[in-house]
Amino acid sequence: MPQTQPQYLFQRQQLVRQLSTQPVWDLLVIGGGATGLGVALDGISRGYKTLLLEQADFAKGTSSRSTKLVHGGVRYLAQGDVALVREALYERGLLLKNAPHLVKNQDFIIPNYDWWGGPFYTIGLKLYDLLAGKRSFGASVHLNRAETLRRLGSLKAEGLKGSVLYHDGQFDDARLAINLAQTAVEHGGTVLNYFSVGRLLKDSQGQVAGVVATDQETGTSYELRAKAVINATGIFVDDILQLDEPGAPTLVRPSQGVHIVLDKSFLPGEAALMIPKTEDGRVLFAVPWHGRIVLGTTDTPLEERRQEPLALEEEIDFILRTAARYLTRPPQRSDALSIFAGLRPLAAPRNGSEQSKEISRSHKILVSASGLITITGGKWTTYRRMGQDTVDKAIALGKLPSAACQTSQLRIHGAYPTSDYSNHLYVYGSDLPALQQLITNEPVLGKKLDSSLEFLQAEVVWAARYEMARTVEDVLARRVRVLFLDARAAIRVAPLVAILLAQELGHSIAWQEQQVTDFTQLAQQYLPTSVPA
């Protein structure tokens, strides 16, 4: 395995210093989720001096709370959105090629309990295969009843006729975000978490010329000038639009998606389950992920936007009720290891429609009168194309000199193919030898964080040293994913993680105690008993 030893450039202090060495940036991106990282990496790879600022941690919001799918979207095909499906399937193929340590080919099975289901879904998925073209993950096939039950032993057998098996992608969303940030830095970009934008700078003609941003760790404010400013803040795009033009109409309305994580025993085997038609007309997935099962999702329009959205009682009940119709062991509320919610940035209704599932997931680019470029919509699978289209728009507006997009061929940090997922450390890809060397040098770091978990103490040190983690939450939510996999275990290990982080980052005992308090309060929202009635 080729070794890509991380460099000091991933240290936050080094990146902050770069703010004073660049009088005018070519491209300044606000937002460090999938979209913002995609825009920044596209700009960096074309040779533009690029700065990305994220008010919290990378992928803190929606981008760490997906269904963990890299997919074309079978249900979008059913809605007739062929162009979106074709684009997403193309991007799915690029992601498997450019981030093979995080994206895997996953079998999905659609069970059929009606006589017409087999032919109907077989035909539809053959079209799905056709749209994928040469980047197909494999042909869909019809399975008889016996083979279906062999692959999905926990599926209810009564009335089962057979199934259709198709292929799609499965991945770790927050890990990909961190690797994108690392890739950006390796290619000469500057990306910073915990930097909030409080004001837009404008020139004498009223055109956006930069931002005023504050380092959340030190309180220091910076005036940062740029030729092109991109608003890629997901569900918070309207906050930046209000800075640009107070009173501007709302562009985005959030829609909430909830997921429930269960023990693997609820769906043994390697295949994922796709329930094609729920009572609200959506689909529901049960997807193997890091040795557990992710059940979801919902699509609930909301008025409120928050960084830590809460699952609603009716959403949890809907997921459990739907799963119980298909699984021989109906999951109960008490079986949930973690319950998490994310908000999708959907276009605000203009015609009174409340059906968020009917709103296209294709992305949209808006240019304000001030020249501020806003990118919204889309999904993880198409993050790269969203970045390409946004930078192309900046070029078309004359804000940047013309340069060709490079990201379709750009390998993501850690890229190294694997077919062995038995060791959870596979997500480090080509960084794995260096992580193992860290353990060799400091054997105590080879110990587990907790006897019930697979994760190691070395991963905490690694996250702080090379992956820009600053808090206990950064580590347990987005670097080693314990909060999403088992919220109770995350609370148990928080004190140890705080000690390891404090040692690595030079913090006090008081900092450790505050970190544990803050994280415990957060993690309790992921417990199945914490959601208010």
N, C-alpha and C positions, 0 to 999 in steps of 0.2 A: 504494500500500500504506500503510495507517495505521501510524504509528510509535509503538511503546510503549517509550520510552526508560526503561531500568531506573533505579531510584532507589537512593540510599545505603542504604535499608532492607535490601538484600541483603548488606550488610557484616556479618560475624560479630560484630564488636565491638559494633555497635549492638544486635544481637539479644541478646547476653549481658547488656547493661545492663538490658534489660527484665525480667530475672529479679528484680532488686531493687525494681522498681516495682509488682509485683503480689503483694500478700500472700497471696491465695488465688485459684488458677485455678479456672475452672469445669470444665475438661476437661484432663487431662494424659495424653498418649499416649506410651507407650513403644514405640519401633520406627519406623524411617523407611523402610520398604519400601512396596510398593504398598498394603498393608492399612492401615498406620499413617497414611500420607499421606492415604488416602481418609477415614479416621475424622476426622483433624484438619481437613481441608478441609470436611467436612460440618459439624462443630461450629462452625468459624469462620463459615461462611456462614449459620448459624442465629443468630449473634450471641453465642455463648459465648466467654469469654476462654479461649483454647486455647493449650497449650504441647505441642510434640512434641520428644522427645529420642531421638537415634539414637547408639548407641555407636560406630559407625564412620562411613562415609559413606552418604548416601541411596542406597538400592538396592544396597548393597554385596553383599548375599547373593543370595537366589533371584530377587529382582525385576529383576536385570540379566542373568539367565541363562536367559531363556525361549526358546521357539522363534520368538519375534517375531510371534506370531499374536494378533489380536483376533478371537475366533471363538466360535461357539456350541458347537462340539465335535461333529463328525460321528460320532465313535466313541461319544460318550455317547448319541447318538440310537440307535445300533445296540444299546447296552446297555439301552435302554428308559427312560432318564432324561429324559423329555420336558420335565418342569418345569425342570430345570437348563438344557437347551438353549434353551427359550423365554426364560428370564430372561437368559441370556448373549447371545442374539441381540438382545434389546431393548437391553441395555447396549452391545453392539457399535455399534448405530445411534446411541446418544447419544455415544459416543466419537468417531465420525466427525464428528458435528456440532460437538462441543465442543473437539476437538483435531485439526482437519483438516490441520494442518501436519505431524503425526506419524503419523496413521492414514490408510491408503490402501486402496482397493478392489483386491483382488488376485484374479486368475484362478487357480484350482486345477484341475488335470486329473488324473482317476483313470483310468489305462489299464486296458483290459480285454483279457485274454488267454484268457478262457473264454466260451463261447457264452451263458451265463446272466448274465454280469457286466453287460452293457449294461442290460438291463431291470431287474435288481436294484438297481443303483446309481442309475439314473434315477428309479425310484420313490422310493427312500429320500431322494434329494436334493430331489425335489419336495415331500416333507413338510418338509424343512429350509427350503425357500423359503416354504412356507405358514406355518410357525411364526414366520418373520421378519416377516410381515405387511407393514405399510406402511413398515417400516424395512429392507426387503429391499435387498441390494446388487446384485441382478440375478438373473434367472431362470437356473436350470441348464439345460443343453442337451446332447443327445447329439452326439458328433462321430464322423464316420466315420474309417476308418484313415488316409486321405490327409490329412485336416485335422488329425488328431492329430499326425502326423509333421511337418506344416508348423509347428505350434505348439511341438512338443517334438522338435526335430531330432536330439537326442542320445539319444532313447528307442530301445530295441531294437525292431526292426521284425518280427523273426521271431515268428510266432504272434499278432501284435497284431490284434485284431478292431475296435477303435475305442476310445472313451473317453467319459467324462462330464465336462463342464466346469461348475464351480460357483464361486460368489463368496464370499470371506470377507475378513477384514481383516488387514493386515500393518502393523507399527509398530516404533518404536524404544522399547524398554522403559525403559532408564535415562534417556533424554532426557525421556520423559513424567514420570518420577519427579521429575526436577529441575524441570520446569515446574510440577508440582503443588506442590512446595515454594515456588516463586516465587509461585504463585497464592495460597497460604496467607498468605505474608508481605504481599502486596499487599492482602489483605482484613483485615489487622490481627492475624494470628496470629504466634506466635513458634515457629520451627522451628530446631533446632540439631543439627548433626552433631558427632561426636566428644564426646558427652556420655553417660557410662555411668551406669546406675542400679545402685547397690550395696546399697540397703536400702529397704524400704517403711516409711513412717511410719503408725502406727495410733493411734486415739484411745482413750479410756478404756474404750470398749465393744468394743475389738478390731477396729474397722472401719478399712479403709484410708483414710488421710487425706492421702496425698502420698508423696513419695520423697526419698531422699538421692541426689543425682547429682553426678558429678565431671566437670569440664571436662578432657578428656584433653590439651589443649594447655597449660594452665596449672597443673593439679593442684588447682585450687580446687574445694572441695565446697560444695554448696548444699542447704539444706532447702527443699523446694518443696511447698507444700500445695495440695490440690485437692479439689473436691467429688466428682469422678469420676475414677478412674484406669483406663486401658485398657491391657491387655497385648496388644500387636499385634506380637510379636517373631518371628513365623514359626516356623522350626525351633527357635528358642530360647525358646518360650513356657514350657517346663517349668523353665527357669532362674528365671524370674520367679515361677512358681508355687511353686517351692521356697523363694524368699524369703518368700512369703506363708505357706506351710505346709510346713515341712521334713518330708520323707518322703511327700509327696502322691504318688498314683499318676501314672505317666507318661501324658500326654495325647497326645503326638505321637511318631510314629516317622518318621524321614526316608526318603524315596525319591529316589534320584539319577537325574537326567536329564542325558545327555551330548550334546553337539553338536560337529560337525566343520565347520569353515569351509573352503570350497574356492574356487578361482578361478572366475570366471563362465563360463569356457569349458566347464566340465563340464555346464552347463545353460543354453545361450544362449537368448535370447528373454526375454519378459516373464512367461510363465506359470510357476507353481509346480507341482511334482509331488507328488501324494499317493499313497503306496503303501498300499492299504487293509488288507492282511493280511500281517503279517510272521510269521516262524516262532514268535514268542512271543505272537502274537495281538494285537499292537498295530498302530498305523499308523506310517508313517515319512514325514516331509516333506523335500522339497528346496525351499527357499524363497529367491528372490532377495532380497538385503538389502545395501544400500549398495554395490552393484557386485560383490558376492560371492554365494556360495551357502551357506546354512546347512542342514546335514544333521542330522536328529535326529527323535526323541530316544529314550532308553532309559527304563526304569522298574525300578530296582534297589533293593530294600529294603536299608537299611543300619542298623547300630547306632550308628555314630559320627556326631556332628554337628560340623562345622567350617566356619569362614567361607570357607575356600578348599578345597572338596572336590576330589579328584583322580579323573580318569576311570580306570576299570578297563580292563585289557587286553581283557577279554571284551566290554565295551561298545563299545570302538573297533572291534574285529573284527566285531561284529554289525552296526554301522552300515555299515562298508565292504562287508561281504559282502552285505548286503541291497541296497545301492545298485548293486553290480556286476551284480546280476541284471536290472536295468532299464536301465542306462546303457550306451551303446556304448563309452564310455571308462571302464572300471572305475577308480574312485579308489583310489590307494594311500596307505599311511600317510605316505609322504614328500610327498604332494600337499597335506597339511593345512597351511593357513596358521595356524590356531589351533584348539585343542581346549579346550572349556570345559565345566564340570560345575556343576550347580545342585541344591539339595536342596529337595524339596517337603515341606511339613508335612502328613503324612497322619495320620489317627486311628490311634493305637496299636492293634494287634490285640487283640480281646477274646475271640475264639473259636478262636484257633489259625490263622486264615487268613493266608497269606503272600502272597496275590495282590494286590499293591498296585494293579494296573490295575483291580481290581474294586471298590476303595473309592471311594465317591462323592466328587467334587471340590466338592460344595456346602459352603458355609462353616457353621461352628458357633460359637455363642456360649455361653460357660460363665460363670456367676456363682459366685464362691467365697463361703464363709460370711462372709468379711471384707468382701464387697462389691466385691472386685476383679473387673473384667470382662475376660474373655479371649476374643479372636476368633481363630479359626484356620481353615485350609482355604481353599477358594475358589481363584480364579485371577485373573490380571491383568484379564481382560475384565470381571469383576464387582466390581472394586475399589470402585467408587462405591456399589453396592448394599450391599456389606459395611460401608462406612462409615455408610450410612444406617441399616442394621439395628442397628449397634452403638450409635449415638447414641440411636436409638429405645429401645433396652434401658435405657440410662442414664436416660432420661426416665421410662420405665415403673417403674423402681425408686425414683423420687422423688429422684434425685440432681441432676437438672436441671429447670428450668421448661420447660413444653411450648413447642415452636416447630417450625414446619413445615420439612421438608427443602427445600433450595434447589438442590441440586447438579445436578439433571437439566437445568437451564437455564444452568448456570454455565460460561462459556467459560474454557478453560485458558490460562494465560499463553502468548503467542506465537500464539494461534489465528489462522490465516489460511489459507484454502484455496489449494491449488496443484495443478497438473496437470503441472508441469515438474520432473522429478526429475533432470535432467541435471546441475544444479549441486548439489553435496552440501550447500551452505549452506541448502537449503530447510528443513532441520529447525529453523532459527531463527525461521521464520514471520515475524510482525510485528516481531521484533527485528532482522531483516536490515538495514534501512536504518541503524540505529544501529551495527551491526557494520561495515558498509561505511564509515560515517563515521569509525570508529576507524582503519580502514586509510588513509583519506584523510588523516587527521591525522598518522598515523605510518606512512608508506609501507613501511618495512622490515617491518612486521607482515604485509604482504601476501605475503611469501615463504612458500613451502611448508616444512613441517617436514622433509620428505625428498622427494627427487626421485621416489621410487616411490609417494608418497602424495598424496592430494588435499587433505589438511588443512593449514591455514594457521597461522602463528605467532600471528596475531590471535586465534584461537580459544582459545589458552592464556591469554592476557591476559583475554579475555572471561570465561572460565570462573572465573578467580580473582576478577575484579572484580564480576561480576554473577550467578554461578551457584554460589557458595559452595564452590568447589573449594579444597582445602587442601594436597593432595599431588600428586606426579607420577602416582600411581595413580588418584587422583580424576579427573584430566584424561584420561589415556590409556585408562582402563577405562570410565568412565561419562559423560564429557562429549564426547569426540570418538571414542570406541569403537575406537581403534587396536588395543588389546590383544586384543579379540575378533575383529578383522578380519585382523590380521597380526601375530603375536606377535614375529617376528624384527624387523620394522620398528619395533615399539614399543620394543624394546630399543635399537635404533639411535638413536631420537630422544629417548630419556629424558634424556640430558645437556642437550640444548638446552631441553627442557621445564623441567628443573630450574632452568636459568639464568633463563628467562623468569618462572617462578613466584617465584624468590628476589627478583628485581628488583621484582615487583609486591607481594609480601607482606613485603619487608624482612628476608629471611633471609640467613644467612652462607654462605660457601663450604663450610664444614664441613657445614651443613645440606644443601646441594646434593649433596655427595658421598655423604652418607648416604642421601638420597632415591634417587639412582641405584643404589646398592648394593641397597637394599631392593626397589626396583621390578624390577631385573634378576633378583633371586632369585625374586620372584613370577612374572614373565613366563616364566621358564624352565619353569614347570609347565604352560604353555599350548602349549609346543612339542611336535611329534609325537614327538620322540626322548626326552622327559623322563619319560614314564610308566614306572614300574618294572614289570618282568615279574612 
